[in-house]
Amino acid sequence: MFLVVGIHQAYPYFKKKNKKDIVSLFIKISLGLLFLYFIISIIITFLFNVGLKVGAIILLTPFLVYNKIISYINMVETPNNKNSIEMMANILEVILVSLLWIYVPANLEIGIFILAIKDLFLCFVYTYKLRKAIFKPTHITIKILLEILKFGMFPMLSLLMTTLNYRVDIIMLNYFVTSTEVGIYSVGVMLAERVWLIPDALKEVMISNLAKGKGKEEVCFVIRICNIVCLFVVFGIILLGKPFINIFFGLEYSSAYLVTVVILIGVIFMVYYKMIGAFNIVYGKQKENFVYLVISVVCNIIANLIFIPIFGNIGAALASVISYGISAYLFIRRFTIDNQIELKELLLIKKSDINRVKLLIHK
């Protein structure tokens, strides 16, 4: 989200750099942004007379920004606690959706209401968990604010590049194929991208550990475990993907399965970007992430221009695989060179990894 200006991703770096408690500083900055954006949203809502629906979305935006930052702080400080809170919020969301789906006709206001309840719940719980830091005396200077904003700028731009890298294929497909084919492609991509739930979950715990002092060995360990788990999930999607698409989307979407299989190759590559990219941010190498992602996006666009006119949907999937592969290569190459690590350290599972996983499970 652009309005967050990368502040949340700056937190683990400054925590590691300062070697002291900086929760109070970032929470007060978050509350300051919440107040500033809420005032601006009120002015926009009433000054431009945007209407009830749009006004509600605008007024909700400051809380989304605040929730993004404070949830990230909770993730770094207490990742397990954060996951429990997220699960509670998701259960609350499912209950609300189920009740409203049964008793109330679908409309936009209901969607806004559910989103508001969930995010306000998260804002309240996350703030309560860190309540002591709110009242802790903290010296905030313009220099510190500018330093945080300067650092956060590149993670924010990298996030924009990542989003573009994920979606540029769909944007370009609209110029070459029918809307029906775009829909089929979107279903295939959606199913393949479920694999990313695994690295995203493991990355949160890894970032917390990196901010608290762990280093390159932690990244290698998480990548090795993630590779194994992701491969099992990929095989599961390959086996069950076609019947899943036919049951939940209909036989007319069955051709999306081939798109899914092709994209799955590239999805594995993105494990390396997600993990090494997070490592780079914690260690102050956020500019590298941005440069590599720009290269990846440019390659994605060029590959789409070449392959979509020839192969259609499959061409877009191939372009994504090429782009993700280039991104993985750039991140792996720099990481292994800078940290003097052999490639096998990222690929081959060790006996110590299995023992560590067993200990974590039995905790």
C-alpha positions in Angstrom: 0.0 0.0 0.0 1.5 3.3 -1.2 0.3 5.4 1.8 2.3 3.2 4.2 5.5 4.6 2.5 7.5 1.5 3.5 7.5 2.4 7.2 6.6 -1.2 8.3 9.4 -2.7 6.3 11.9 -0.3 7.8 11.1 -1.6 11.3 13.2 -4.8 11.4 16.2 -3.0 9.9 16.1 -0.2 12.6 15.5 -2.8 15.3 18.6 -4.7 14.2 20.6 -1.6 13.7 19.9 0.1 17.0 20.1 -3.0 19.2 17.4 -1.5 21.5 13.7 -1.3 21.9 12.3 1.0 19.2 8.6 -0.2 19.4 7.5 3.0 21.0 9.1 5.1 18.2 7.3 3.2 15.4 4.0 3.0 17.2 3.9 6.7 17.7 4.8 7.3 14.1 2.0 4.9 13.1 -0.5 6.8 15.4 0.7 10.1 13.9 0.0 8.8 10.4 -3.4 7.4 11.4 -4.3 10.9 12.8 -2.9 12.7 9.7 -4.6 10.4 7.1 -7.9 10.4 9.0 -8.0 14.2 9.0 -7.2 14.3 5.3 -9.8 11.6 4.6 -12.5 13.6 6.4 -11.6 16.7 4.4 -11.7 14.8 1.1 -15.0 13.1 2.0 -16.9 16.3 2.9 -15.1 18.7 0.6 -15.7 16.7 -2.6 -19.1 15.2 -1.5 -18.0 11.7 -2.7 -21.1 9.9 -1.4 -21.6 7.3 1.4 -20.0 4.3 -0.2 -16.8 6.0 -1.5 -16.6 8.1 1.7 -16.7 5.0 3.8 -13.8 3.5 1.9 -11.8 6.7 2.2 -12.4 6.9 5.9 -11.4 3.3 6.3 -8.1 3.7 4.5 -6.2 5.4 7.4 -7.0 2.3 9.6 -5.7 0.0 6.8 -2.5 1.9 6.8 -2.2 1.9 10.6 -3.0 -1.9 10.7 -0.3 -2.6 8.1 2.4 -1.0 10.2 1.4 -2.2 13.6 0.7 -5.8 12.5 4.2 -5.8 11.0 5.6 -4.7 14.4 3.7 -7.5 16.1 5.1 -9.9 13.5 8.7 -9.0 14.3 8.2 -8.9 18.1 5.9 -11.9 18.6 5.3 -13.8 15.3 3.3 -16.6 16.9 1.1 -14.2 18.7 0.5 -12.3 15.5 -0.5 -15.4 13.6 -3.0 -16.3 16.4 -4.6 -12.8 16.2 -4.8 -13.1 12.4 -6.6 -16.5 12.7 -9.1 -15.0 15.2 -9.8 -12.1 12.8 -10.2 -14.5 9.8 -12.7 -16.7 11.9 -14.6 -13.5 12.8 -14.7 -12.6 9.1 -16.0 -16.0 8.1 -18.7 -15.9 10.7 -19.8 -12.4 9.6 -19.8 -13.4 5.9 -21.7 -16.6 6.6 -24.4 -14.8 8.7 -24.8 -11.9 6.2 -24.8 -14.3 3.3 -27.7 -16.2 4.8 -29.8 -13.3 6.0 -28.9 -10.2 3.9 -28.9 -9.6 0.1 -25.4 -9.0 -1.2 -24.3 -5.4 -1.7 -21.2 -3.2 -1.5 -22.1 -1.8 1.9 -21.9 -5.3 3.4 -18.4 -5.8 2.0 -17.2 -2.4 3.4 -18.8 -3.3 6.8 -17.0 -6.7 7.0 -13.7 -5.1 6.0 -14.2 -2.4 8.6 -15.0 -4.8 11.4 -12.1 -7.0 10.7 -9.5 -4.2 10.4 -10.8 -2.3 13.4 -10.7 -5.5 15.4 -7.0 -6.0 14.3 -6.1 -2.4 15.0 -7.6 -2.6 18.5 -5.9 -6.0 19.4 -2.5 -5.1 18.0 -2.5 -1.8 19.8 -3.6 -3.4 23.0 -0.8 -5.9 22.8 1.8 -3.1 22.5 0.0 -0.6 24.8 2.9 -0.2 27.1 5.0 1.2 24.3 2.5 3.9 23.6 3.1 5.7 26.9 6.8 5.1 27.0 8.8 8.4 26.6 10.3 8.6 23.1 12.3 11.3 21.5 11.2 11.7 17.9 13.2 14.1 15.7 12.8 15.2 12.1 16.1 13.5 11.4 14.8 10.2 12.6 11.6 10.5 10.6 13.4 11.4 7.4 15.8 8.5 7.9 12.9 6.1 8.3 11.1 7.5 5.3 14.2 7.4 3.2 14.8 3.8 4.0 11.2 2.9 3.5 11.0 4.4 0.0 12.9 1.6 -1.7 10.9 -1.2 -0.1 7.7 0.6 -1.1 8.9 0.9 -4.7 10.0 -2.8 -4.6 6.5 -3.7 -3.5 5.1 -1.8 -6.4 7.5 -3.6 -8.8 6.6 -7.0 -7.2 2.8 -6.3 -7.8 3.5 -5.2 -11.3 5.6 -8.3 -11.9 2.7 -10.5 -10.7 0.1 -8.7 -12.8 1.7 -7.3 -15.9 0.8 -10.5 -17.8 -2.9 -10.0 -17.2 -2.7 -6.4 -18.2 -0.9 -7.3 -21.4 -3.2 -10.3 -22.2 -6.2 -7.9 -22.4 -4.6 -6.4 -25.6 -4.1 -9.8 -27.3 -6.8 -12.2 -26.3 -10.5 -12.2 -25.4 -11.8 -11.4 -21.9 -12.8 -15.1 -21.6 -9.3 -16.2 -22.1 -8.1 -13.6 -19.6 -10.5 -15.1 -17.0 -9.3 -18.6 -17.7 -5.7 -17.4 -17.3 -6.6 -15.6 -14.0 -8.0 -18.8 -12.5 -4.9 -20.8 -13.4 -2.6 -18.1 -11.9 -4.8 -17.9 -8.8 -4.5 -21.6 -8.1 -0.7 -21.7 -8.7 -0.1 -18.7 -6.4 -1.6 -20.5 -3.5 1.8 -22.1 -3.1 3.1 -18.6 -2.0 1.1 -18.9 1.2 3.9 -21.2 2.5 6.9 -18.9 1.9 4.9 -15.9 3.0 4.1 -17.6 6.4 7.7 -18.8 6.9 9.1 -15.4 5.9 7.3 -13.7 8.7 9.0 -15.9 11.3 12.3 -15.5 9.5 12.2 -11.7 9.5 11.5 -11.7 13.2 14.5 -13.9 13.8 16.7 -11.8 11.5 15.7 -8.6 13.3 16.6 -10.2 16.6 20.2 -11.2 15.5 20.1 -14.2 13.3 21.9 -14.1 10.0 22.5 -15.8 6.6 22.3 -19.3 8.1 18.6 -18.7 9.1 17.8 -17.6 5.5 19.4 -20.8 4.1 17.5 -23.0 6.6 14.1 -21.4 5.8 14.8 -21.7 2.0 15.7 -25.4 2.3 12.5 -26.1 4.3 10.4 -24.0 2.1 11.6 -25.7 -1.0 10.6 -29.2 0.3 7.2 -28.1 1.5 6.5 -26.1 -1.7 7.4 -29.1 -3.9 4.9 -31.3 -2.0 2.2 -28.7 -2.5 3.1 -28.3 -6.1 2.7 -32.0 -6.7 -0.6 -31.9 -4.8 -1.9 -29.1 -7.1 -0.7 -31.0 -10.2 -2.6 -34.1 -9.1 -5.8 -32.4 -7.8 -5.8 -29.1 -9.7 -7.8 -30.2 -12.7 -10.7 -31.7 -10.7 -10.6 -28.7 -8.4 -11.0 -26.3 -11.3 -13.8 -28.3 -12.9 -15.8 -28.6 -9.6 -15.4 -25.0 -8.4 -15.2 -23.1 -11.7 -16.9 -25.3 -14.2 -15.7 -27.4 -17.2 -15.4 -24.2 -19.3 -12.4 -23.3 -17.2 -10.6 -26.7 -17.5 -8.0 -25.2 -19.8 -6.8 -23.1 -16.9 -5.1 -26.2 -15.6 -2.3 -26.1 -18.2 -1.7 -22.4 -17.2 -1.4 -23.5 -13.6 1.1 -26.3 -14.3 3.3 -23.8 -16.3 3.1 -21.1 -13.7 4.0 -23.6 -10.9 7.5 -23.8 -12.3 8.0 -20.0 -11.8 6.3 -20.0 -8.4 9.1 -22.1 -6.9 11.6 -19.5 -8.2 9.9 -16.8 -6.2 10.8 -18.5 -2.9 14.3 -17.2 -3.3 13.2 -13.6 -4.0 10.8 -13.6 -1.0 13.4 -14.9 1.5 16.6 -13.2 0.2 14.6 -10.0 -0.5 13.5 -10.0 3.2 17.1 -10.6 4.3 18.3 -7.6 2.2 15.8 -5.3 3.8 16.7 -6.3 7.3 20.4 -5.8 6.4 19.9 -2.4 4.7 20.3 -3.7 1.1 16.8 -2.5 0.0 18.1 -0.8 -3.1 19.3 -4.1 -4.5 15.8 -5.5 -4.3 14.4 -2.6 -6.3 17.1 -2.8 -9.0 16.6 -6.6 -9.4 12.8 -6.3 -9.5 13.0 -3.6 -12.1 15.1 -5.9 -14.3 12.6 -8.7 -13.7 9.6 -6.5 -14.6 11.3 -5.3 -17.9 12.1 -8.9 -18.8 8.5 -9.9 -18.0 7.2 -7.2 -20.3 9.5 -8.1 -23.2 8.8 -11.9 -22.8 5.0 -11.2 -22.8 5.3 -9.1 -26.0 7.2 -12.0 -27.6 5.2 -15.0 -26.4 1.6 -13.9 -26.0 1.0 -13.2 -29.7 2.4 -16.7 -30.5 1.0 -18.9 -27.6 -1.7 -16.8 -26.0 -2.4 -17.7 -22.4 0.5 -20.1 -22.2 2.8 -17.5 -23.6 1.9 -15.2 -20.7 2.6 -18.1 -18.3 6.0 -18.7 -19.9 6.8 -15.0 -19.7 6.1 -15.2 -15.9 8.3 -18.2 -15.5 11.2 -16.5 -17.3 10.7 -13.3 -15.2 10.6 -15.2 -11.9 13.6 -17.3 -12.9 15.7 -14.2 -13.7 14.6 -12.6 -10.4 15.7 -15.8 -8.5 19.0 -15.9 -10.3 19.8 -12.3 -9.5 18.9 -12.6 -5.8 20.7 -16.0 -5.4 23.9 -14.9 -7.2 24.3 -11.7 -5.1 23.4 -13.5 -1.8 25.8 -16.4 -2.3 28.7 -14.1 -3.4 28.2 -11.5 -0.6 27.9 -14.2 2.1 30.3 -16.7 0.7 27.7 -19.5 0.5 27.7 -22.4 -1.9 24.5 -23.0 -3.9 24.0 -26.4 -2.3 23.4 -24.6 1.0 20.1 -23.3 -0.5 19.0 -26.5 -2.1 20.0 -29.6 -0.2 18.1 -30.4 3.0 20.3 -31.4 6.0 19.8 -33.8 8.9 20.1 -30.8 11.3 17.2 -29.1 9.5 15.0 -32.2 10.2 16.0 -32.2 13.8 15.3 -28.5 14.2 11.8 -28.9 12.6 11.1 -31.7 15.0 12.0 -29.5 18.0 9.8 -26.7 16.7 6.9 -29.1 16.3 7.2 -30.5 19.8 7.4 -27.1 21.5 
